[in-house]
C-alpha cells in the first residue's frame, strides 16, 4: 500500500529527463576500469619504448608494412605518442569521474577516444574480425589454406584491438557525461528522424559494396576490367563473404528504426514477444561502426598517397577502390543510427512503436 502511494507520488520520469535519469542509474564502472588498465600498462610500455626498448613494439617503425598513423614513426617517437595518449586518457577519465567535470573534459574524452579507436588504427581490426570469420569458414570447406587464417592473429592486430577497446571506453565516459547534461534535450520524433536518415545511409553503402563483390564472384566485371577480374578470381570469394556480412548487417541496421528492433519477432524461439534490451542492438552497431570507419579512413589515406589498395593495379579500377572510400560515411552513419536508437528507446516506455508519442504518466 505504501509502495503504491510512493510510486504515485513519485512517478518515473519520462521525456528528455528520462535519458539523464536512465544514464545516471545504469552507469557501469567498466569503462573506467578499461581506461585505467590501458593507461597504466601503455604508459609504462610507452616510456620503455621511448627510452630505448623495442621489445614487443606493435608498430612497424617506418618499415612500410603497416598503415596506422603510428607506423611511419620510429620506435622512440611512437612510444612517446603512446605514453602521452595513455597519460591523457587516464587524466581525462579521472576528471570525468570527478564531482564537477566540465563539458570541455567530456568533449576531450570523446575526441581522444575516437582518435584511439578509429583514427590511429588501420584495416587490420576489420580484417582480424571480419576476414577471420570468412577465411575460417573457407578453411572449413577447403577453399582457404588454414595457414592464411593463422597469419591474421598477430600481436600488432591484437594491439589495435586493445587500443580500440580503450578508445571505446574513453568515448563512452565522455559521451554519457556529455549527453547526460540537462542542457541536451532530445525528443522522440527528433531521434527517430535522425535515426531514419542515418539508417538509410548505413544500408545504402554496404549494398553498393556488395554489388561489386558479388558481381566479381559470378564473373561480372562490375567497375573493373576483364583483365583485372582474371587476376582476382581466386580471392573474389573472400570479398563476397565480407559483402555478405555487410548485407546481413544492413538488414539488422533497419531494425534500429523498425518495431522488430525493439521486440523479438515471432520467428525467434524462446525470445519471441520479449522486449529487446536497448543496449544490445545499439552497442552491437557501435562495435561494427568503429572498425568500418577505421578501415575506411585508412583506404582514404592510401588513395590520397596514390598507393595500391589490394592487388597490383587496383588503384586504376574504379570498382576496386571507390566503395571503400564511402566506408567512413557508412561507419559514421551506423554510429549515429545506434545512438539515435538508444536515445529514443530511453525516451519511450517499453512496448511503444517507433514514432509514437511518449505516453503521459
C-alpha positions as CSV (number, residue, x, y, z in Angstrom):
1,X,0.0,0.0,0.0
2,X,2.8,2.4,1.0
3,X,4.8,1.4,-2.0
4,X,1.9,2.1,-4.3
5,X,1.4,5.5,-2.8
6,X,5.1,6.3,-3.1
7,X,5.0,5.3,-6.8
8,X,2.1,7.5,-7.5
9,X,3.7,10.4,-5.6
10,X,7.0,10.0,-7.4
11,X,6.2,8.7,-10.9
12,X,9.0,7.6,-13.2
13,X,10.4,10.4,-15.3
14,X,9.5,10.5,-19.0
15,X,10.6,12.6,-21.9
16,X,14.1,14.2,-22.1
17,X,14.8,13.8,-18.3
18,X,14.4,10.1,-18.7
19,X,17.7,10.0,-20.6
20,X,19.6,11.7,-17.9
21,X,17.9,9.5,-15.2
22,X,18.5,6.3,-17.1
23,X,22.1,7.2,-17.7
24,X,22.7,8.0,-14.0
25,X,21.1,4.9,-12.8
26,X,22.8,2.5,-15.2
27,X,26.3,3.7,-15.4
28,X,28.8,0.9,-15.3
29,X,32.3,1.2,-13.8
30,X,33.6,-1.0,-16.6
31,X,34.7,1.9,-19.0
32,X,36.7,3.5,-16.1
33,X,38.3,0.1,-15.3
34,X,39.2,-0.4,-19.0
35,X,40.7,3.0,-19.5
36,X,42.6,2.8,-16.2
37,X,44.2,-0.5,-17.0
38,X,45.1,0.6,-20.5
39,X,46.5,3.9,-19.3
40,X,48.8,2.3,-16.7
41,X,50.0,-0.5,-19.0
42,X,50.6,1.6,-22.1
43,X,52.2,4.5,-20.1
44,X,54.8,2.1,-18.8
45,X,55.3,0.4,-22.2
46,X,55.3,3.8,-24.0
47,X,58.1,5.0,-21.7
48,X,60.1,1.8,-22.2
49,X,59.8,2.2,-26.0
50,X,60.6,5.9,-25.8
51,X,63.9,5.4,-23.9
52,X,65.4,2.7,-26.0
53,X,63.4,-0.5,-25.6
54,X,61.9,-2.1,-28.7
55,X,60.7,-5.5,-27.4
56,X,57.1,-6.2,-28.4
57,X,56.7,-2.8,-30.1
58,X,53.5,-3.3,-32.0
59,X,54.0,-0.9,-34.9
60,X,56.3,-1.0,-38.0
61,X,58.6,1.9,-37.1
62,X,58.9,3.0,-40.7
63,X,59.3,-0.4,-42.4
64,X,56.3,0.4,-44.6
65,X,54.3,-2.8,-43.8
66,X,51.6,-1.1,-41.7
67,X,49.1,1.7,-42.4
68,X,48.3,3.1,-39.0
69,X,49.2,6.7,-38.2
70,X,52.0,5.5,-35.8
71,X,53.6,3.0,-38.2
72,X,55.8,5.6,-40.0
73,X,57.3,6.9,-36.7
74,X,60.5,5.4,-35.2
75,X,60.1,3.4,-32.0
76,X,61.1,6.3,-29.7
77,X,58.7,8.7,-31.2
78,X,55.9,6.2,-31.4
79,X,56.5,5.2,-27.8
80,X,56.3,8.8,-26.8
81,X,53.0,9.3,-28.5
82,X,51.5,6.2,-26.9
83,X,52.8,7.3,-23.5
84,X,51.3,10.7,-23.9
85,X,47.9,9.3,-25.1
86,X,47.9,6.9,-22.1
87,X,48.6,9.7,-19.7
88,X,45.9,11.9,-21.2
89,X,43.4,9.1,-21.2
90,X,44.0,8.4,-17.6
91,X,43.7,12.1,-16.6
92,X,40.5,12.6,-18.6
93,X,38.9,9.5,-17.0
94,X,39.8,10.8,-13.5
95,X,38.4,14.3,-14.4
96,X,35.2,12.9,-15.8
97,X,34.7,10.7,-12.7
98,X,35.0,13.8,-10.5
99,X,32.1,15.6,-9.0
100,X,32.1,18.6,-11.3
101,X,33.5,17.6,-14.7
102,X,33.2,20.3,-17.3
103,X,31.9,19.8,-20.8
104,X,35.4,20.5,-22.1
105,X,36.7,17.4,-20.4
106,X,33.8,15.3,-21.8
107,X,34.4,16.6,-25.3
108,X,38.1,16.0,-25.0
109,X,37.5,12.4,-23.8
110,X,35.3,11.7,-26.8
111,X,37.9,13.2,-29.2
112,X,40.7,11.2,-27.6
113,X,38.7,8.1,-27.6
114,X,37.8,8.4,-31.3
115,X,41.4,9.0,-32.0
116,X,42.5,5.8,-30.3
117,X,39.6,3.7,-31.6
118,X,39.1,5.0,-35.1
119,X,41.7,7.4,-36.4
120,X,45.0,5.7,-35.5
121,X,44.2,2.1,-36.4
122,X,44.1,0.7,-39.9
123,X,42.2,-2.1,-41.7
124,X,43.7,-4.9,-39.6
125,X,41.0,-4.7,-37.0
126,X,38.4,-5.3,-39.6
127,X,40.5,-8.0,-41.2
128,X,41.1,-9.7,-37.9
129,X,37.4,-9.7,-37.0
130,X,35.7,-9.8,-40.4
131,X,38.1,-11.6,-42.7
132,X,39.0,-14.1,-40.0
133,X,35.4,-15.3,-39.8
134,X,35.1,-15.5,-43.6
135,X,38.5,-17.3,-44.0
136,X,37.8,-19.7,-41.2
137,X,34.6,-20.7,-42.9
138,X,36.5,-21.0,-46.1
139,X,39.1,-23.2,-44.5
140,X,36.4,-25.5,-43.1
141,X,35.1,-26.2,-46.6
142,X,38.5,-26.4,-48.0
143,X,38.5,-23.2,-50.0
144,X,41.2,-21.4,-48.0
145,X,44.5,-22.6,-46.7
146,X,44.5,-22.8,-42.9
147,X,47.9,-21.1,-42.8
148,X,46.3,-17.9,-44.2
149,X,43.9,-17.9,-41.2
150,X,46.7,-18.2,-38.6
151,X,48.5,-15.2,-40.2
152,X,45.6,-13.0,-39.2
153,X,46.2,-13.3,-35.5
154,X,49.3,-11.3,-34.7
155,X,50.4,-9.1,-31.8
156,X,50.1,-5.9,-33.9
157,X,46.5,-6.8,-34.7
158,X,45.8,-7.7,-31.1
159,X,47.3,-4.4,-30.0
160,X,45.0,-2.5,-32.3
161,X,42.0,-4.3,-30.8
162,X,43.2,-3.3,-27.3
163,X,43.6,0.3,-28.4
164,X,40.2,0.3,-29.9
165,X,38.7,-1.1,-26.7
166,X,40.4,1.6,-24.6
167,X,39.2,4.2,-27.1
168,X,35.6,3.0,-27.0
169,X,35.7,3.0,-23.2
170,X,37.0,6.6,-23.1
171,X,34.5,7.7,-25.7
172,X,31.7,6.2,-23.6
173,X,32.9,8.0,-20.5
174,X,32.9,11.3,-22.3
175,X,29.7,10.8,-24.3
176,X,27.5,9.7,-21.4
177,X,28.6,12.7,-19.4
178,X,28.0,15.0,-22.4
179,X,24.7,13.5,-23.4
180,X,23.5,13.3,-19.8
181,X,23.8,17.1,-19.4
182,X,20.5,18.9,-18.7
183,X,21.3,21.3,-21.5
184,X,20.7,18.4,-24.0
185,X,17.0,17.9,-24.5
186,X,16.3,15.3,-27.2
187,X,12.8,14.3,-28.4
188,X,11.4,11.0,-29.7
189,X,10.5,12.5,-33.1
190,X,13.9,14.1,-33.5
191,X,15.8,10.9,-32.6
192,X,13.6,8.9,-34.9
193,X,14.1,11.4,-37.8
194,X,17.9,11.4,-37.4
195,X,17.9,7.6,-37.0
196,X,16.0,7.1,-40.2
197,X,18.4,9.3,-42.2
198,X,21.4,7.6,-40.7
199,X,20.0,4.2,-41.2
200,X,19.3,4.8,-44.9
201,X,22.9,5.8,-45.4
202,X,24.2,2.9,-43.4
203,X,22.2,0.5,-45.6
204,X,23.0,2.0,-48.9
205,X,26.8,1.9,-48.6
206,X,27.2,-1.8,-47.9
207,X,24.6,-2.6,-50.6
208,X,26.8,-0.8,-53.2
209,X,29.9,-2.6,-52.0
210,X,28.1,-6.0,-52.3
211,X,27.0,-5.3,-55.9
212,X,30.7,-5.1,-56.9
213,X,31.9,-8.1,-54.9
214,X,29.1,-10.4,-55.8
215,X,29.5,-9.4,-59.4
216,X,33.1,-10.4,-59.3
217,X,32.2,-13.7,-57.7
218,X,29.9,-14.6,-60.6
219,X,32.3,-13.4,-63.2
220,X,30.8,-10.0,-63.9
221,X,33.5,-7.2,-64.0
222,X,31.5,-4.6,-62.1
223,X,33.6,-1.4,-62.1
224,X,36.8,-3.3,-63.2
225,X,38.3,-4.6,-66.4
226,X,38.1,-8.2,-67.6
227,X,41.9,-8.5,-67.2
228,X,41.8,-7.4,-63.6
229,X,38.9,-9.8,-62.9
230,X,41.0,-12.6,-64.1
231,X,43.7,-11.6,-61.7
232,X,41.4,-11.5,-58.6
233,X,39.3,-14.6,-59.4
234,X,40.9,-16.7,-56.6
235,X,40.3,-14.1,-53.9
236,X,36.8,-13.0,-55.1
237,X,35.1,-15.4,-52.7
238,X,36.7,-13.6,-49.7
239,X,35.4,-10.2,-50.9
240,X,32.0,-11.7,-51.5
241,X,32.0,-13.2,-48.0
242,X,32.7,-9.9,-46.4
243,X,30.0,-8.3,-48.6
244,X,27.6,-11.0,-47.3
245,X,28.3,-9.9,-43.8
246,X,27.8,-6.3,-44.8
247,X,24.4,-7.1,-46.3
248,X,23.4,-9.0,-43.1
249,X,24.5,-6.0,-41.1
250,X,22.4,-3.8,-43.4
251,X,19.3,-5.8,-42.7
252,X,19.9,-5.7,-39.0
253,X,20.5,-2.0,-39.2
254,X,17.0,-1.5,-40.5
255,X,15.8,-2.8,-37.1
256,X,17.1,0.4,-35.5
257,X,14.1,2.2,-36.8
258,X,11.6,-0.6,-37.1
259,X,9.3,-2.3,-34.4
260,X,11.2,-5.7,-34.7
261,X,14.3,-3.8,-33.5
262,X,12.5,-3.3,-30.1
263,X,10.6,-6.6,-29.7
264,X,11.8,-10.0,-30.7
265,X,9.9,-11.2,-33.8
266,X,7.7,-14.3,-33.6
267,X,10.1,-16.4,-35.5
268,X,12.8,-16.1,-32.8
269,X,12.4,-19.2,-30.5
270,X,12.1,-18.6,-26.7
271,X,12.5,-14.8,-27.1
272,X,9.5,-14.0,-29.3
273,X,7.4,-11.1,-28.0
274,X,10.0,-10.1,-25.4
275,X,11.4,-6.6,-25.3
276,X,14.9,-6.4,-26.7
277,X,17.4,-4.7,-24.3
278,X,18.1,-1.2,-25.8
279,X,21.8,-1.6,-25.4
280,X,22.1,-4.9,-27.3
281,X,21.4,-3.5,-30.9
282,X,23.0,-0.1,-30.1
283,X,26.2,-1.5,-28.7
284,X,26.4,-4.1,-31.4
285,X,26.1,-1.5,-34.1
286,X,28.7,0.7,-32.5
287,X,31.1,-2.2,-32.2
288,X,30.8,-2.7,-36.0
289,X,30.9,1.0,-36.8
290,X,34.3,1.5,-35.3
291,X,36.4,-0.9,-37.4
292,X,34.5,0.0,-40.5
293,X,35.3,3.7,-40.1
294,X,38.9,3.0,-39.2
295,X,39.4,0.8,-42.3
296,X,37.7,3.4,-44.5
297,X,40.0,6.2,-43.2
298,X,43.0,4.0,-44.0
299,X,41.8,3.5,-47.5
300,X,41.2,7.2,-47.9
301,X,44.8,7.9,-46.7
302,X,46.2,5.3,-49.1
303,X,44.2,6.7,-52.0
304,X,45.5,10.3,-51.3
305,X,49.0,9.0,-51.3
306,X,48.5,7.1,-54.5
307,X,49.1,3.7,-53.1
308,X,47.5,0.4,-54.3
309,X,44.7,-0.9,-52.2
310,X,44.9,-4.6,-52.9
311,X,46.4,-6.4,-55.8
312,X,48.7,-4.5,-58.2
313,X,46.7,-2.3,-60.5
314,X,43.7,-2.0,-58.1
315,X,44.0,1.8,-57.9
316,X,43.2,2.0,-61.7
317,X,40.0,0.1,-61.2
318,X,37.1,2.2,-60.1
319,X,35.1,-0.7,-58.5
320,X,38.2,-1.8,-56.6
321,X,38.6,1.4,-54.6
322,X,35.5,3.6,-54.8
323,X,33.3,1.6,-52.5
324,X,35.9,1.7,-49.7
325,X,36.0,5.5,-49.9
326,X,32.5,5.5,-48.5
327,X,33.2,3.3,-45.5
328,X,33.9,6.3,-43.2
329,X,30.4,7.6,-44.1
330,X,29.0,4.1,-43.5
331,X,30.6,3.8,-40.1
332,X,29.6,7.3,-39.0
333,X,26.0,6.8,-40.2
334,X,25.8,3.5,-38.3
335,X,27.1,5.1,-35.1
336,X,24.6,7.9,-35.4
337,X,21.8,5.5,-36.0
338,X,22.8,3.4,-33.0
339,X,22.9,6.5,-30.7
340,X,19.6,7.8,-32.0
341,X,18.0,4.3,-31.4
342,X,19.4,4.2,-27.8
343,X,18.2,7.8,-27.1
344,X,14.7,7.1,-28.5
345,X,14.4,3.8,-26.5
346,X,15.2,5.7,-23.3
347,X,12.6,8.3,-24.1
348,X,9.8,5.9,-24.6
349,X,8.2,3.3,-22.4
350,X,8.6,-0.4,-23.1
351,X,6.3,-1.7,-25.9
352,X,5.9,1.6,-27.8
353,X,6.5,1.6,-31.5
354,X,8.8,4.0,-33.4
355,X,7.2,7.3,-34.0
356,X,4.5,7.1,-31.2
357,X,4.5,9.9,-28.7
358,X,5.5,9.3,-25.1
359,X,2.6,8.2,-23.0
360,X,1.7,10.6,-20.2
361,X,2.3,9.3,-16.7
